[in-house]
Amino acid sequence: MFDLVVRRVAALAAAPALFALSAPALAHGPITPPRPPESPSPPAVTTAPAPATPAPAKPIPPKPIPPKPVTTAPAATTAPAPTLNPAQVRARAVMVQVVRLTNDERRQAGCPALAVDGQLVTASLRQSNYMARTRLFSHVWRDGSTFVDRSEAAGYQQPAGENIAWGYRTAPDVVNAWMGSPGHRKNILNCKAKSFGAGVAFAADGTPYYTQVFGWE
């Protein structure tokens, strides 16, 4: 009997503490289970003593990063506009008027307006400047060149005709004079022409020389 009690007490030692066991043989009171054997002490762990708290280090400022060089494309350089003397300024204004009045005459006749072509303007200016400098009033230069040669030298390959004049004091005067001359009028009112240039130059004594060169392109 004693052995049975011992076996039951041993079984109770493994049971959770919340359970209570009433053994019939031990009815005189509850049996408190023996204290479970203590767990063996864990092995000692040797650790190095914690180092003394060091003084906070001074913050090291970050090394400045040099800015990347900024490269910019060089600004486009443009050739300065040529300075015009008073005679050239006046000549330019008269040229503009000649262009406008010529296209006005074409519109009134039912022809399309002519486009101003830079190459024909160059050819016209060369002719007017040549006449103003040499006082030779002619479609043909002393070297035998004609308006066709001058137009092609300026880069224009299909010239259609040339009008020249000198001595008229205003743009309306010279355009009216051309319109009153059958050959010059025919050039101005050639509806198949598509472009032209006008050039005006003044001689040393102020005499104006005018040129129009017409083109098929």
MDAnalysis code that builds the backbone (N, CA, C; Angstrom):
import MDAnalysis as mda
import numpy as np

u = mda.Universe.empty(651, n_residues=217, atom_resindex=np.repeat(np.arange(217), 3), trajectory=True)
u.add_TopologyAttr("name", ["N", "CA", "C"] * 217)
u.add_TopologyAttr("resid", np.arange(1, 218))
u.add_TopologyAttr("resname", ["MET", "PHE", "ASP", "LEU", "VAL", "VAL", "ARG", "ARG", "VAL", "ALA", "ALA", "LEU", "ALA", "ALA", "ALA", "PRO", "ALA", "LEU", "PHE", "ALA", "LEU", "SER", "ALA", "PRO", "ALA", "LEU", "ALA", "HIS", "GLY", "PRO", "ILE", "THR", "PRO", "PRO", "ARG", "PRO", "PRO", "GLU", "SER", "PRO", "SER", "PRO", "PRO", "ALA", "VAL", "THR", "THR", "ALA", "PRO", "ALA", "PRO", "ALA", "THR", "PRO", "ALA", "PRO", "ALA", "LYS", "PRO", "ILE", "PRO", "PRO", "LYS", "PRO", "ILE", "PRO", "PRO", "LYS", "PRO", "VAL", "THR", "THR", "ALA", "PRO", "ALA", "ALA", "THR", "THR", "ALA", "PRO", "ALA", "PRO", "THR", "LEU", "ASN", "PRO", "ALA", "GLN", "VAL", "ARG", "ALA", "ARG", "ALA", "VAL", "MET", "VAL", "GLN", "VAL", "VAL", "ARG", "LEU", "THR", "ASN", "ASP", "GLU", "ARG", "ARG", "GLN", "ALA", "GLY", "CYS", "PRO", "ALA", "LEU", "ALA", "VAL", "ASP", "GLY", "GLN", "LEU", "VAL", "THR", "ALA", "SER", "LEU", "ARG", "GLN", "SER", "ASN", "TYR", "MET", "ALA", "ARG", "THR", "ARG", "LEU", "PHE", "SER", "HIS", "VAL", "TRP", "ARG", "ASP", "GLY", "SER", "THR", "PHE", "VAL", "ASP", "ARG", "SER", "GLU", "ALA", "ALA", "GLY", "TYR", "GLN", "GLN", "PRO", "ALA", "GLY", "GLU", "ASN", "ILE", "ALA", "TRP", "GLY", "TYR", "ARG", "THR", "ALA", "PRO", "ASP", "VAL", "VAL", "ASN", "ALA", "TRP", "MET", "GLY", "SER", "PRO", "GLY", "HIS", "ARG", "LYS", "ASN", "ILE", "LEU", "ASN", "CYS", "LYS", "ALA", "LYS", "SER", "PHE", "GLY", "ALA", "GLY", "VAL", "ALA", "PHE", "ALA", "ALA", "ASP", "GLY", "THR", "PRO", "TYR", "TYR", "THR", "GLN", "VAL", "PHE", "GLY", "TRP", "GLU"])
u.atoms.positions = np.array([
    [0.834, -1.204, 0.000],
    [0.000, 0.000, 0.000],
    [0.863, 1.246, 0.000],
    [1.870, 1.181, 0.740],
    [2.780, 2.323, 0.807],
    [3.436, 2.566, -0.534],
    [3.753, 1.468, -1.229],
    [4.386, 1.619, -2.537],
    [3.426, 2.277, -3.535],
    [2.147, 1.920, -3.443],
    [1.163, 2.520, -4.337],
    [1.051, 4.017, -4.121],
    [1.078, 4.418, -2.887],
    [0.999, 5.849, -2.586],
    [2.218, 6.577, -3.140],
    [3.367, 5.940, -3.009],
    [4.593, 6.585, -3.482],
    [4.530, 6.767, -4.995],
    [3.986, 5.698, -5.706],
    [3.924, 5.803, -7.153],
    [2.963, 6.903, -7.579],
    [1.851, 7.041, -6.865],
    [0.887, 8.082, -7.226],
    [1.427, 9.470, -6.927],
    [2.160, 9.570, -5.826],
    [2.762, 10.861, -5.498],
    [3.780, 11.239, -6.551],
    [4.526, 10.270, -7.077],
    [5.521, 10.559, -8.105],
    [4.831, 11.017, -9.390],
    [3.681, 10.377, -9.695],
    [2.956, 10.801, -10.880],
    [2.421, 12.204, -10.727],
    [2.037, 12.523, -9.508],
    [1.503, 13.860, -9.243],
    [2.569, 14.921, -9.385],
    [3.777, 14.565, -9.138],
    [4.847, 15.555, -9.209],
    [5.014, 16.058, -10.620],
    [4.626, 15.239, -11.601],
    [4.754, 15.677, -12.977],
    [3.520, 16.403, -13.446],
    [2.432, 16.455, -12.658],
    [1.196, 17.102, -13.070],
    [1.267, 18.577, -12.791],
    [0.494, 19.396, -13.555],
    [0.459, 20.818, -13.269],
    [-0.013, 21.088, -11.857],
    [0.422, 22.160, -11.317],
    [0.135, 22.478, -9.914],
    [-1.307, 22.816, -9.674],
    [-2.029, 23.095, -10.750],
    [-3.420, 23.460, -10.555],
    [-4.304, 22.254, -10.276],
    [-3.805, 21.164, -10.594],
    [-4.616, 19.962, -10.317],
    [-4.471, 19.543, -8.853],
    [-5.536, 19.006, -8.259],
    [-5.486, 18.443, -6.894],
    [-5.877, 16.977, -6.958],
    [-5.239, 16.215, -6.266],
    [-5.468, 14.762, -6.303],
    [-6.035, 14.280, -4.956],
    [-7.093, 13.551, -4.993],
    [-7.661, 12.948, -3.762],
    [-7.468, 11.430, -3.838],
    [-6.583, 11.008, -3.108],
    [-6.331, 9.550, -3.107],
    [-7.223, 8.874, -2.046],
    [-7.906, 7.814, -2.369],
    [-8.784, 7.160, -1.374],
    [-8.006, 6.707, -0.144],
    [-6.780, 6.348, -0.371],
    [-6.009, 5.879, 0.784],
    [-5.591, 7.020, 1.666],
    [-5.611, 8.141, 1.180],
    [-5.138, 9.315, 1.930],
    [-6.286, 10.307, 2.091],
    [-7.431, 9.842, 2.470],
    [-8.618, 10.674, 2.529],
    [-8.560, 11.672, 3.656],
    [-7.613, 11.487, 4.577],
    [-7.520, 12.403, 5.700],
    [-7.075, 13.800, 5.289],
    [-6.671, 14.001, 4.098],
    [-6.312, 15.348, 3.671],
    [-5.609, 15.342, 2.328],
    [-5.555, 16.455, 1.718],
    [-4.897, 16.507, 0.408],
    [-3.413, 16.206, 0.524],
    [-2.945, 15.677, -0.512],
    [-1.520, 15.380, -0.532],
    [-0.838, 16.480, -1.365],
    [-0.010, 17.160, -0.735],
    [0.726, 18.205, -1.470],
    [1.882, 17.543, -2.198],
    [1.911, 17.732, -3.470],
    [2.995, 17.095, -4.208],
    [4.341, 17.668, -3.802],
    [5.304, 16.810, -3.775],
    [6.609, 17.338, -3.383],
    [7.112, 18.392, -4.388],
    [7.918, 19.199, -3.864],
    [8.502, 20.246, -4.717],
    [9.291, 19.580, -5.829],
    [9.050, 19.991, -7.015],
    [9.812, 19.392, -8.107],
    [11.289, 19.697, -7.965],
    [12.081, 18.776, -8.413],
    [13.516, 19.035, -8.281],
    [13.914, 20.317, -9.005],
    [14.788, 21.000, -8.309],
    [15.234, 22.265, -8.911],
    [16.013, 22.003, -10.193],
    [15.800, 22.893, -11.107],
    [16.560, 22.781, -12.346],
    [18.013, 23.035, -12.059],
    [18.850, 22.325, -12.712],
    [20.279, 22.579, -12.478],
    [20.635, 24.005, -12.837],
    [21.528, 24.553, -12.076],
    [21.959, 25.932, -12.325],
    [22.582, 26.026, -13.695],
    [22.197, 27.066, -14.398],
    [22.779, 27.218, -15.727],
    [24.265, 27.491, -15.609],
    [24.981, 27.104, -16.607],
    [26.413, 27.356, -16.536],
    [26.690, 28.840, -16.486],
    [27.688, 29.170, -15.728],
    [28.051, 30.573, -15.600],
    [28.560, 31.082, -16.945],
    [28.126, 32.281, -17.240],
    [28.570, 32.917, -18.476],
    [29.440, 34.075, -18.091],
    [30.668, 34.050, -18.533],
    [31.603, 35.115, -18.209],
    [31.527, 36.160, -19.320],
    [31.228, 37.344, -18.928],
    [31.177, 38.428, -19.907],
    [32.153, 39.496, -19.499],
    [32.689, 40.146, -20.451],
    [33.599, 41.255, -20.172],
    [32.790, 42.399, -19.626],
    [33.347, 43.092, -18.641],
    [32.604, 44.228, -18.072],
    [32.296, 45.262, -19.157],
    [31.134, 45.839, -19.017],
    [30.744, 46.863, -19.998],
    [31.705, 48.021, -19.950],
    [32.143, 48.468, -21.041],
    [33.088, 49.605, -21.041],
    [32.416, 50.851, -20.515],
    [33.240, 51.676, -19.928],
    [32.709, 52.944, -19.430],
    [32.112, 53.721, -20.592],
    [31.041, 54.402, -20.299],
    [30.371, 55.169, -21.356],
    [31.292, 56.265, -21.862],
    [31.683, 56.179, -23.111],
    [32.616, 57.218, -23.602],
    [31.900, 58.543, -23.787],
    [32.706, 59.594, -23.724],
    [32.147, 60.930, -23.973],
    [31.682, 60.995, -25.429],
    [30.567, 61.605, -25.625],
    [30.076, 61.679, -27.019],
    [31.097, 62.345, -27.934],
    [31.336, 61.692, -29.042],
    [32.321, 62.225, -29.989],
    [31.760, 63.459, -30.676],
    [32.666, 64.359, -30.962],
    [32.242, 65.553, -31.688],
    [31.844, 65.171, -33.105],
    [30.731, 65.671, -33.524],
    [30.314, 65.302, -34.893],
    [31.318, 65.793, -35.925],
    [31.639, 64.910, -36.847],
    [32.577, 65.269, -37.921],
    [31.771, 65.818, -39.078],
    [31.984, 67.054, -39.410],
    [31.194, 67.622, -40.525],
    [31.491, 66.872, -41.815],
    [30.460, 66.673, -42.610],
    [30.708, 65.972, -43.879],
    [31.631, 66.768, -44.779],
    [32.462, 66.033, -45.489],
    [33.404, 66.675, -46.391],
    [32.640, 67.341, -47.526],
    [32.855, 68.609, -47.691],
    [32.086, 69.282, -48.770],
    [32.417, 68.689, -50.127],
    [31.351, 68.498, -50.922],
    [31.524, 67.973, -52.284],
    [31.608, 69.160, -53.235],
    [32.716, 69.267, -53.919],
    [32.815, 70.429, -54.827],
    [31.748, 70.349, -55.901],
    [31.141, 71.470, -56.208],
    [30.096, 71.447, -57.243],
    [30.677, 71.045, -58.594],
    [29.847, 70.331, -59.344],
    [30.272, 69.928, -60.676],
    [30.366, 71.159, -61.569],
    [31.418, 71.202, -62.349],
    [31.511, 72.371, -63.256],
    [30.363, 72.377, -64.237],
    [29.778, 73.528, -64.406],
    [28.665, 73.683, -65.337],
    [29.216, 74.180, -66.659],
    [29.012, 73.376, -67.660],
    [29.482, 73.771, -68.980],
    [28.306, 74.233, -69.811],
    [28.436, 75.346, -70.390],
    [27.375, 75.873, -71.239],
    [27.935, 76.087, -72.634],
    [27.083, 75.848, -73.587],
    [27.503, 76.069, -74.967],
    [27.752, 77.549, -75.182],
    [28.793, 77.875, -75.877],
    [29.059, 79.308, -76.109],
    [27.913, 79.948, -76.867],
    [27.610, 81.144, -76.477],
    [26.513, 81.858, -77.136],
    [26.833, 82.038, -78.613],
    [25.798, 81.831, -79.380],
    [25.980, 81.976, -80.820],
    [26.363, 83.420, -81.143],
    [27.388, 83.526, -81.905],
    [27.838, 84.871, -82.279],
    [27.331, 85.189, -83.675],
    [26.791, 86.320, -83.795],
    [26.294, 86.756, -85.099],
    [27.094, 87.975, -85.537],
    [27.327, 88.013, -86.791],
    [28.081, 89.155, -87.326],
    [27.271, 90.430, -87.134],
    [27.906, 91.470, -86.647],
    [27.156, 92.719, -86.455],
    [26.617, 93.238, -87.778],
    [25.440, 93.794, -87.699],
    [24.827, 94.343, -88.916],
    [25.680, 95.495, -89.424],
    [25.892, 95.527, -90.716],
    [26.722, 96.620, -91.259],
    [26.068, 97.971, -91.014],
    [26.906, 98.933, -90.711],
    [26.411, 100.283, -90.485],
    [26.162, 100.964, -91.835],
    [24.961, 101.478, -91.996],
    [24.609, 102.125, -93.252],
    [24.795, 103.637, -93.137],
    [25.339, 104.209, -94.177],
    [25.444, 105.667, -94.193],
    [24.089, 106.254, -94.605],
    [23.886, 107.547, -94.447],
    [22.575, 108.143, -94.765],
    [22.103, 107.855, -96.177],
    [23.029, 107.837, -97.157],
    [22.623, 107.558, -98.534],
    [22.101, 106.130, -98.672],
    [22.752, 105.185, -97.978],
    [22.309, 103.799, -98.046],
    [20.964, 103.603, -97.353],
    [20.783, 104.306, -96.240],
    [19.494, 104.222, -95.547],
    [18.376, 104.740, -96.449],
    [18.645, 105.837, -97.105],
    [17.653, 106.403, -98.031],
    [17.394, 105.447, -99.195],
    [18.483, 104.858, -99.719],
    [18.339, 103.926, -100.836],
    [17.513, 102.715, -100.428],
    [17.737, 102.227, -99.210],
    [16.966, 101.074, -98.723],
    [15.476, 101.399, -98.648],
    [15.157, 102.590, -98.170],
    [13.751, 102.985, -98.067],
    [13.109, 103.101, -99.445],
    [13.856, 103.635, -100.417],
    [13.318, 103.750, -101.777],
    [13.112, 102.369, -102.396],
    [14.024, 101.451, -102.129],
    [13.893, 100.078, -102.638],
    [12.594, 99.444, -102.165],
    [12.304, 99.628, -100.886],
    [11.069, 99.057, -100.334],
    [9.856, 99.636, -101.052],
    [9.885, 100.917, -101.327],
    [8.768, 101.553, -102.029],
    [8.644, 101.040, -103.460],
    [9.768, 100.833, -104.127],
    [9.736, 100.311, -105.500],
    [9.099, 98.928, -105.528],
    [9.456, 98.095, -104.574],
    [8.872, 96.744, -104.491],
    [7.362, 96.832, -104.320],
    [6.933, 97.675, -103.385],
    [5.492, 97.770, -103.108],
    [4.731, 98.307, -104.316],
    [5.246, 99.361, -104.932],
    [4.551, 99.969, -106.063],
    [4.518, 99.038, -107.279],
    [5.594, 98.264, -107.464],
    [5.622, 97.314, -108.582],
    [4.549, 96.242, -108.410],
    [4.422, 95.707, -107.220],
    [3.399, 94.690, -106.977],
    [1.988, 95.285, -107.013],
    [1.864, 96.544, -106.637],
    [0.550, 97.199, -106.778],
    [0.126, 97.242, -108.244],
    [1.060, 97.579, -109.133],
    [0.749, 97.619, -110.565],
    [0.363, 96.222, -111.075],
    [1.029, 95.211, -110.601],
    [0.724, 93.849, -111.042],
    [-0.669, 93.420, -110.562],
    [-0.993, 93.735, -109.342],
    [-2.318, 93.353, -108.829],
    [-3.428, 94.036, -109.631],
    [-3.222, 95.298, -109.942],
    [-4.235, 96.026, -110.717],
    [-4.411, 95.425, -112.119],
    [-3.343, 94.793, -112.629],
    [-3.412, 94.186, -113.952],
    [-3.833, 92.715, -113.886],
    [-4.092, 92.209, -112.683],
    [-4.511, 90.813, -112.527],
    [-3.379, 89.820, -112.439],
    [-2.146, 90.291, -112.246],
    [-0.995, 89.387, -112.102],
    [-0.710, 89.130, -110.622],
    [-0.206, 87.947, -110.293],
    [0.153, 87.696, -108.893],
    [1.348, 88.551, -108.474],
    [1.404, 88.876, -107.207],
    [2.534, 89.656, -106.693],
    [3.825, 88.855, -106.821],
    [4.907, 89.559, -107.031],
    [6.219, 88.926, -107.138],
    [6.827, 88.749, -105.754],
    [7.473, 87.602, -105.549],
    [8.226, 87.388, -104.311],
    [9.584, 88.066, -104.446],
    [10.045, 88.677, -103.378],
    [11.371, 89.307, -103.390],
    [12.415, 88.207, -103.188],
    [13.316, 88.071, -104.132],
    [14.367, 87.055, -104.067],
    [15.696, 87.715, -103.703],
    [16.349, 87.191, -102.676],
    [17.590, 87.797, -102.214],
    [18.686, 87.801, -103.246],
    [18.758, 86.758, -104.071],
    [19.794, 86.703, -105.087],
    [19.564, 87.745, -106.186],
    [18.291, 87.947, -106.520],
    [17.982, 88.980, -107.516],
    [18.178, 90.381, -106.936],
    [17.966, 90.534, -105.634],
    [18.275, 91.819, -104.993],
    [19.774, 92.096, -105.114],
    [20.592, 91.055, -104.877],
    [22.041, 91.223, -104.997],
    [22.431, 91.644, -106.420],
    [21.842, 90.971, -107.411],
    [22.146, 91.324, -108.804],
    [21.710, 92.751, -109.122],
    [20.553, 93.168, -108.588],
    [20.056, 94.530, -108.834],
    [20.956, 95.571, -108.196],
    [21.389, 95.310, -106.974],
    [22.261, 96.260, -106.283],
    [23.611, 96.389, -106.990],
    [24.123, 95.284, -107.488],
    [25.403, 95.364, -108.208],
    [25.282, 96.251, -109.443],
    [24.172, 96.099, -110.153],
    [23.974, 96.921, -111.353],
    [23.835, 98.400, -110.999],
    [23.010, 98.695, -109.951],
    [22.811, 100.100, -109.566],
    [24.106, 100.710, -109.050],
    [24.855, 99.973, -108.242],
    [26.116, 100.492, -107.717],
    [27.132, 100.716, -108.836],
    [27.137, 99.813, -109.804],
    [28.064, 99.972, -110.935],
    [27.727, 101.234, -111.728],
    [26.446, 101.442, -112.016],
    [26.060, 102.633, -112.778],
    [26.343, 103.909, -111.994],
    [26.091, 103.885, -110.678],
    [26.334, 105.077, -109.859],
    [27.820, 105.394, -109.776],
    [28.653, 104.363, -109.778],
    [30.100, 104.585, -109.666],
    [30.729, 104.982, -110.995],
    [30.309, 104.355, -112.087],
    [30.940, 104.601, -113.394],
    [30.195, 105.629, -114.240],
    [28.961, 105.913, -113.863],
    [28.072, 106.773, -114.640],
    [27.822, 106.190, -116.029],
    [27.990, 104.888, -116.172],
    [27.675, 104.211, -117.424],
    [26.251, 103.681, -117.317],
    [25.319, 104.293, -118.032],
    [23.916, 103.891, -117.976],
    [23.661, 102.887, -119.097],
    [23.772, 101.603, -118.747],
    [23.651, 100.556, -119.750],
    [23.354, 99.220, -119.070],
    [22.665, 98.342, -119.794],
    [22.437, 96.981, -119.286],
    [23.708, 96.138, -119.377],
    [24.656, 96.586, -120.189],
    [25.880, 95.813, -120.416],
    [27.062, 96.561, -119.801],
    [27.846, 95.866, -118.968],
    [29.029, 96.483, -118.377],
    [30.160, 96.546, -119.402],
    [31.197, 97.269, -119.034],
    [32.343, 97.416, -119.939],
    [33.046, 96.084, -120.203],
    [32.877, 95.148, -119.283],
    [33.498, 93.836, -119.513],
    [32.604, 92.922, -120.339],
    [31.448, 93.448, -120.794],
    [30.554, 92.675, -121.633],
    [29.520, 91.860, -120.876],
    [29.533, 91.888, -119.552],
    [28.575, 91.088, -118.782],
    [27.190, 91.728, -118.813],
    [26.166, 90.877, -118.739],
    [24.782, 91.319, -118.798],
    [24.060, 90.963, -117.506],
    [22.769, 91.279, -117.455],
    [21.995, 90.961, -116.246],
    [21.921, 89.448, -116.025],
    [22.002, 88.686, -117.126],
    [22.010, 87.222, -116.974],
    [23.266, 86.791, -116.229],
    [24.404, 87.347, -116.614],
    [25.665, 87.006, -115.934],
    [25.630, 87.422, -114.463],
    [25.108, 88.612, -114.211],
    [25.078, 89.100, -112.826],
    [24.129, 88.263, -111.968],
    [23.007, 87.860, -112.540],
    [22.057, 87.025, -111.788],
    [22.655, 85.663, -111.476],
    [23.299, 85.066, -112.465],
    [23.904, 83.755, -112.238],
    [25.065, 83.840, -111.249],
    [25.810, 84.935, -111.308],
    [26.902, 85.121, -110.341],
    [26.365, 85.238, -108.921],
    [25.142, 85.758, -108.790],
    [24.516, 85.878, -107.465],
    [23.848, 84.574, -107.029],
    [23.800, 83.567, -107.945],
    [23.220, 82.276, -107.591],
    [21.856, 82.017, -108.178],
    [21.343, 82.955, -108.990],
    [20.012, 82.789, -109.580],
    [20.181, 82.382, -111.036],
    [19.548, 81.254, -111.426],
    [19.827, 80.666, -112.728],
    [18.809, 80.992, -113.818],
    [17.655, 81.547, -113.474],
    [16.640, 81.776, -114.501],
    [16.112, 83.213, -114.479],
    [16.945, 84.198, -114.780],
    [16.459, 85.582, -114.843],
    [15.567, 85.783, -116.063],
    [14.593, 86.685, -115.912],
    [13.621, 86.907, -116.989],
    [13.754, 88.271, -117.650],
    [14.318, 89.244, -116.970],
    [14.421, 90.575, -117.568],
    [14.980, 91.576, -116.576],
    [15.298, 92.760, -117.086],
    [15.884, 93.817, -116.251],
    [15.365, 95.175, -116.681],
    [14.991, 95.998, -115.710],
    [14.645, 97.407, -115.938],
    [15.671, 98.269, -115.219],
    [16.127, 99.336, -115.852],
    [17.032, 100.284, -115.188],
    [16.527, 101.707, -115.447],
    [16.923, 102.617, -114.567],
    [16.550, 104.036, -114.709],
    [17.527, 104.862, -113.891],
    [17.565, 106.152, -114.177],
    [18.383, 107.043, -113.347],
    [17.747, 108.427, -113.319],
    [18.051, 109.188, -112.257],
    [17.650, 110.587, -112.168],
    [16.279, 110.835, -111.568],
    [15.392, 109.858, -111.500],
    [14.062, 110.090, -110.918],
    [14.204, 110.222, -109.398],
    [13.559, 111.256, -108.839],
    [13.815, 111.595, -107.446],
    [13.041, 110.755, -106.436],
    [11.954, 110.140, -106.855],
    [11.157, 109.350, -105.908],
    [10.807, 108.005, -106.532],
    [10.402, 107.056, -105.666],
    [9.977, 105.741, -106.144],
    [8.741, 105.827, -107.034],
    [7.700, 106.606, -106.680],
    [6.554, 106.710, -107.587],
    [6.947, 107.266, -108.954],
    [7.880, 108.217, -108.973],
    [8.296, 108.790, -110.256],
    [8.909, 107.730, -111.172],
    [9.810, 106.882, -110.629],
    [10.492, 105.920, -111.478],
    [9.559, 104.797, -111.896],
    [8.662, 104.352, -111.003],
    [7.727, 103.275, -111.372],
    [6.745, 103.777, -112.431],
    [6.288, 105.026, -112.287],
    [5.395, 105.600, -113.307],
    [6.103, 105.701, -114.663],
    [7.376, 106.067, -114.627],
    [8.129, 106.174, -115.879],
    [8.263, 104.803, -116.537],
    [8.565, 103.774, -115.758],
    [8.663, 102.419, -116.315],
    [7.316, 101.963, -116.897],
    [6.240, 102.274, -116.179],
    [4.919, 101.854, -116.655],
    [4.541, 102.599, -117.945],
    [5.137, 103.773, -118.176],
    [4.850, 104.532, -119.387],
    [5.697, 104.115, -120.570],
    [6.617, 103.176, -120.363],
    [7.479, 102.694, -121.441],
    [7.073, 101.264, -121.784],
    [6.709, 100.977, -123.032],
    [6.197, 99.644, -123.387],
    [7.102, 98.490, -122.973],
    [8.415, 98.602, -123.223],
    [9.310, 97.493, -122.889],
    [9.407, 97.255, -121.386],
    [9.530, 98.341, -120.630],
    [9.632, 98.209, -119.170],
    [8.312, 97.738, -118.576],
    [7.216, 98.250, -119.111],
    [5.890, 97.846, -118.636],
    [5.694, 96.338, -118.844],
    [6.188, 95.851, -120.001],
    [6.039, 94.429, -120.294],
    [6.755, 93.576, -119.249],
    [7.926, 93.994, -118.812],
    [8.646, 93.259, -117.760],
    [7.866, 93.267, -116.439],
    [7.354, 94.435, -116.068],
    [6.635, 94.547, -114.795],
    [5.359, 93.709, -114.799],
    [4.649, 93.692, -115.929],
    [3.360, 92.995, -115.993],
    [3.473, 91.617, -116.646],
    [4.635, 91.044, -116.623],
    [4.805, 89.666, -117.093],
    [4.247, 88.737, -116.019],
    [3.029, 88.249, -116.240],
    [2.355, 87.460, -115.197],
    [3.022, 86.114, -114.950],
    [3.877, 85.656, -115.856],
    [4.554, 84.378, -115.662],
    [5.784, 84.507, -114.762],
    [6.286, 85.716, -114.605],
    [7.416, 85.920, -113.692],
    [6.941, 85.681, -112.255],
    [7.831, 85.148, -111.424],
    [7.448, 84.800, -110.043],
    [8.222, 85.572, -108.980],
    [9.363, 86.119, -109.347],
    [10.176, 86.787, -108.325],
    [10.926, 87.951, -108.959],
    [11.445, 88.805, -108.107],
    [12.280, 89.915, -108.600],
    [13.068, 90.495, -107.452],
    [13.993, 91.356, -107.824],
    [14.754, 92.106, -106.848],
    [14.855, 93.543, -107.306],
    [15.023, 94.451, -106.379],
    [15.161, 95.871, -106.702],
    [16.407, 96.405, -106.019],
    [17.113, 97.292, -106.699],
    [18.302, 97.896, -106.126],
    [18.368, 99.375, -106.453],
    [18.760, 100.166, -105.466],
    [18.881, 101.619, -105.647],
    [20.245, 102.046, -105.103],
    [20.934, 102.906, -105.811],
    [22.214, 103.444, -105.353],
    [22.305, 104.898, -105.774],
    [23.016, 105.682, -104.962],
    [23.187, 107.112, -105.252],
    [24.636, 107.385, -105.645],
    [24.793, 108.163, -106.691],
    [26.142, 108.579, -107.098],
    [26.674, 109.601, -106.106],
    [27.922, 109.974, -106.280],
    [28.550, 110.927, -105.354],
    [27.804, 112.243, -105.301],
    [27.183, 112.658, -106.404],
    [26.446, 113.922, -106.413],
    [24.979, 113.747, -106.014],
    [24.604, 112.518, -105.580],
    [23.236, 112.293, -105.123],
    [22.285, 111.793, -106.190],
    [22.757, 111.609, -107.417],
    [21.882, 111.112, -108.480],
    [21.517, 109.645, -108.219],
    [20.222, 109.317, -108.228],
    [19.829, 107.931, -107.973],
    [19.848, 107.082, -109.254],
    [20.244, 105.812, -109.074],
    [20.221, 104.823, -110.152],
    [19.388, 103.627, -109.677],
    [18.472, 103.191, -110.535],
    [17.511, 102.143, -110.161],
    [17.666, 100.913, -111.060],
    [17.410, 99.749, -110.446],
    [17.444, 98.499, -111.200],
    [16.358, 97.557, -110.689],
    [15.703, 96.873, -111.598],
    [14.820, 95.748, -111.275],
    [15.280, 94.553, -112.111],
    [15.404, 93.385, -111.464],
    [15.692, 92.153, -112.190],
    [14.597, 91.152, -111.860],
    [13.963, 90.595, -112.896],
    [12.837, 89.672, -112.732],
    [13.313, 88.237, -112.975],
    [12.596, 87.288, -112.362],
    [12.987, 85.885, -112.498],
    [11.799, 84.971, -112.717],
    [12.078, 83.839, -113.369],
    [11.024, 82.859, -113.650],
    [10.744, 81.934, -112.464],
    [11.646, 81.880, -111.504],
    [11.494, 80.964, -110.372],
    [10.839, 81.639, -109.181],
])
